[in-house]
């Protein structure tokens, strides 16, 4: 039988340690240089192993900080039970878990509609509409970001203070005077772009969970299209309904 390669041995060393808890969830791994020196291999070999561990969800990389062991589901520090078909806000869901969502405003300005947002809002791509971009924090940790493209028929009278402190449901109800009657939402896996990686403090290409959604009034008029990105160690559970 062919002996395992050095790369495989390094992979198995860390995979076993991560899966058994020898390397505790959330713990920082040695640097690539330190691992290369210990196993007497090149940095490129170590990078290959770390990429494989990251793809398998065993480690995560944070730009400028290093590589960390991923938390298992039951070790998650921040968990929220989120029903994607419920009109309750994300902030309310987090409050039920005993936490509070805070924001860092990135921008609020007219922006050309990307194709995916235009399709959801039944508008022409490139049309300028108000776009809200913020980072979200729970328990002091950045758990992701939110981007919202508002329908151009809305009167966007919102203060800087409200944009920096209020959830989008509160903004819609209290600032725009609208009721949310329905949310059409979908979840999908994506990877971080270079801009998202810089904003979220993670590595470019790191896995993210995206919740894309359209908010509608009780009369089914479209209010906005939004995309919320979530990073590890934040996690939520969701329920979904099926129609025959």
C-alpha positions as CSV (number, residue, x, y, z in Angstrom):
1,X,0.0,0.0,0.0
2,X,1.3,3.4,-0.9
3,X,2.4,5.5,2.1
4,X,0.4,8.7,2.6
5,X,2.0,11.9,1.4
6,X,3.3,14.5,3.8
7,X,0.5,16.8,2.8
8,X,-2.0,14.0,3.7
9,X,-0.3,13.5,7.1
10,X,-0.5,17.2,7.9
11,X,-4.2,17.2,6.9
12,X,-5.0,14.2,9.0
13,X,-3.1,15.6,12.0
14,X,-5.2,18.8,12.0
15,X,-8.5,17.1,10.9
16,X,-8.4,14.7,13.8
17,X,-7.4,17.3,16.3
18,X,-10.2,19.6,15.1
19,X,-12.9,16.9,15.1
20,X,-12.0,15.5,18.5
21,X,-11.7,18.8,20.2
22,X,-7.9,18.5,20.8
23,X,-7.9,21.9,19.1
24,X,-10.8,23.6,20.8
25,X,-13.5,25.3,18.8
26,X,-12.6,28.9,18.3
27,X,-8.9,28.3,19.1
28,X,-6.3,29.9,16.8
29,X,-4.1,27.5,14.9
30,X,-0.3,28.0,14.5
31,X,0.8,30.2,11.6
32,X,1.5,28.7,8.2
33,X,5.2,29.5,8.8
34,X,5.1,27.6,12.1
35,X,3.4,24.6,10.7
36,X,5.8,24.5,7.7
37,X,8.8,24.6,10.1
38,X,7.3,21.9,12.3
39,X,6.6,19.5,9.5
40,X,9.6,20.6,7.3
41,X,7.5,21.4,4.3
42,X,6.9,24.5,2.1
43,X,4.4,27.2,2.9
44,X,2.5,26.2,-0.3
45,X,1.9,22.7,1.1
46,X,0.5,24.2,4.3
47,X,-1.7,26.6,2.4
48,X,-3.1,23.7,0.4
49,X,-3.9,21.8,3.6
50,X,-5.5,24.9,5.2
51,X,-7.6,25.5,2.1
52,X,-8.9,21.9,2.3
53,X,-9.7,22.2,6.0
54,X,-11.6,25.5,5.3
55,X,-13.6,24.0,2.4
56,X,-14.6,21.2,4.8
57,X,-15.8,23.7,7.4
58,X,-13.2,22.8,10.0
59,X,-11.4,26.1,10.1
60,X,-12.0,29.7,9.1
61,X,-9.5,32.4,8.2
62,X,-9.7,36.0,9.3
63,X,-7.7,38.5,7.3
64,X,-4.9,39.9,9.4
65,X,-5.7,37.6,12.4
66,X,-5.0,34.0,11.4
67,X,-6.8,30.7,11.1
68,X,-9.3,29.5,13.7
69,X,-11.1,26.2,14.5
70,X,-14.7,26.5,13.5
71,X,-17.3,26.1,16.2
72,X,-19.6,23.1,16.1
73,X,-23.3,23.8,16.1
74,X,-23.7,23.2,19.8
75,X,-20.7,25.4,20.6
76,X,-22.0,28.4,18.7
77,X,-21.9,31.5,20.8
78,X,-24.7,33.3,18.9
79,X,-27.7,31.3,17.7
80,X,-31.1,32.5,16.6
81,X,-34.2,30.6,15.6
82,X,-35.2,32.4,12.5
83,X,-38.4,31.7,10.5
84,X,-37.8,33.0,7.0
85,X,-41.6,33.1,6.3
86,X,-42.3,35.1,9.4
87,X,-42.7,38.9,9.2
88,X,-40.9,39.3,12.6
89,X,-37.7,41.3,12.2
90,X,-34.2,39.9,12.6
91,X,-33.7,42.3,15.5
92,X,-36.8,40.8,17.2
93,X,-35.6,37.3,16.6
94,X,-32.2,38.1,18.2
95,X,-34.0,39.8,21.1
96,X,-35.8,36.6,21.8
97,X,-32.4,35.0,22.3
98,X,-31.5,37.7,24.9
99,X,-29.2,39.7,22.6
100,X,-29.3,43.0,20.8
101,X,-28.3,43.9,17.3
102,X,-26.2,47.0,16.7
103,X,-25.1,48.5,13.4
104,X,-22.2,50.2,11.7
105,X,-23.5,52.3,8.8
106,X,-21.4,51.9,5.6
107,X,-23.5,54.0,3.2
108,X,-27.0,55.3,2.4
109,X,-27.1,56.9,-1.1
110,X,-28.6,56.5,-4.6
111,X,-27.0,53.5,-6.3
112,X,-27.5,51.7,-9.6
113,X,-29.7,48.7,-9.3
114,X,-27.8,45.4,-10.0
115,X,-29.6,43.0,-12.3
116,X,-30.6,40.6,-9.5
117,X,-32.2,43.4,-7.4
118,X,-33.9,44.9,-10.5
119,X,-35.4,41.6,-11.4
120,X,-36.9,41.2,-7.9
121,X,-38.3,44.7,-7.8
122,X,-39.6,44.6,-11.4
123,X,-37.4,47.5,-12.4
124,X,-34.8,48.3,-15.0
125,X,-31.2,47.4,-14.1
126,X,-29.1,50.5,-13.6
127,X,-31.9,52.6,-12.3
128,X,-30.7,54.7,-9.4
129,X,-32.5,53.9,-6.1
130,X,-31.6,54.4,-2.5
131,X,-29.3,51.7,-1.2
132,X,-28.6,51.0,2.5
133,X,-25.5,49.1,3.5
134,X,-24.6,48.3,7.1
135,X,-22.6,45.8,9.2
136,X,-24.4,43.9,11.9
137,X,-23.1,43.1,15.4
138,X,-24.4,40.8,18.1
139,X,-22.7,40.6,21.5
140,X,-19.9,42.8,20.1
141,X,-19.2,40.4,17.2
142,X,-19.6,41.2,13.6
143,X,-22.0,38.6,12.4
144,X,-22.5,39.9,8.8
145,X,-23.8,42.7,6.7
146,X,-27.0,43.9,5.1
147,X,-27.7,45.6,1.8
148,X,-31.2,47.0,1.0
149,X,-32.3,48.5,-2.3
150,X,-35.5,50.5,-1.8
151,X,-38.3,50.9,-4.4
152,X,-38.0,54.3,-6.0
153,X,-41.6,55.1,-5.4
154,X,-40.9,55.4,-1.7
155,X,-40.2,58.8,0.0
156,X,-36.8,58.2,1.8
157,X,-37.1,60.5,4.8
158,X,-34.7,58.9,7.2
159,X,-32.3,60.5,9.7
160,X,-28.6,59.5,10.0
161,X,-29.4,58.5,13.7
162,X,-32.2,56.2,12.6
163,X,-30.1,54.6,9.9
164,X,-27.3,53.9,12.4
165,X,-29.5,52.5,15.1
166,X,-32.8,51.1,13.9
167,X,-33.6,47.8,12.2
168,X,-35.0,47.9,8.7
169,X,-38.5,46.8,9.8
170,X,-38.6,49.8,12.3
171,X,-37.4,52.1,9.5
172,X,-40.1,51.0,7.2
173,X,-42.9,51.2,9.8
174,X,-41.8,54.3,11.7
175,X,-40.0,56.4,9.1
176,X,-41.8,55.4,5.9
177,X,-45.2,54.7,7.5
178,X,-45.6,51.3,5.8
179,X,-46.7,47.9,7.1
180,X,-44.9,44.7,6.0
181,X,-47.4,42.1,4.9
182,X,-45.2,39.5,3.4
183,X,-41.5,38.4,3.1
184,X,-40.3,36.3,0.2
185,X,-37.0,34.8,1.2
186,X,-34.4,32.3,0.1
187,X,-31.1,31.0,1.5
188,X,-28.0,30.2,-0.5
189,X,-24.3,29.7,0.0
190,X,-21.9,32.2,-1.5
191,X,-18.2,33.2,-1.1
192,X,-16.9,36.5,0.1
193,X,-15.8,39.0,-2.5
194,X,-12.7,41.1,-1.9
195,X,-14.9,44.0,-0.7
196,X,-17.0,41.8,1.6
197,X,-13.9,40.2,3.0
198,X,-12.4,43.6,3.9
199,X,-15.6,44.8,5.5
200,X,-16.3,41.6,7.5
201,X,-12.7,41.0,8.4
202,X,-12.5,37.6,6.7
203,X,-10.5,36.0,3.9
204,X,-11.6,36.6,0.3
205,X,-13.4,33.5,-0.9
206,X,-14.5,32.5,2.6
207,X,-17.9,30.8,2.8
208,X,-20.9,33.0,3.6
209,X,-24.6,32.3,4.0
210,X,-26.9,34.8,2.1
211,X,-30.5,35.4,2.9
212,X,-32.0,37.2,-0.1
213,X,-35.5,38.6,0.4
214,X,-38.2,40.9,-0.9
215,X,-40.4,42.8,1.5
216,X,-44.0,43.6,0.4
217,X,-46.9,45.6,1.8
218,X,-50.2,43.8,2.7
219,X,-51.3,44.9,-0.9
220,X,-48.3,43.1,-2.3
221,X,-46.5,46.4,-3.3
222,X,-42.8,45.8,-3.2
223,X,-40.9,47.8,-0.6
224,X,-37.3,46.6,-1.0
225,X,-35.0,43.8,-2.0
226,X,-32.3,42.9,0.5
227,X,-29.4,40.6,0.9
228,X,-28.1,39.7,4.3
229,X,-24.7,37.9,4.7
230,X,-23.8,35.8,7.7
231,X,-20.4,34.7,8.9
232,X,-19.2,32.0,11.3
233,X,-19.5,31.8,14.4
234,X,-23.1,33.2,13.9
235,X,-25.7,30.6,13.1
236,X,-29.5,30.4,12.9
237,X,-32.1,27.8,12.4
238,X,-35.0,28.4,10.1
239,X,-38.3,26.8,9.2
240,X,-39.8,26.6,5.8
241,X,-43.3,25.7,4.5
242,X,-44.0,23.7,1.4
243,X,-47.0,23.9,-0.9
244,X,-48.4,21.0,-2.9
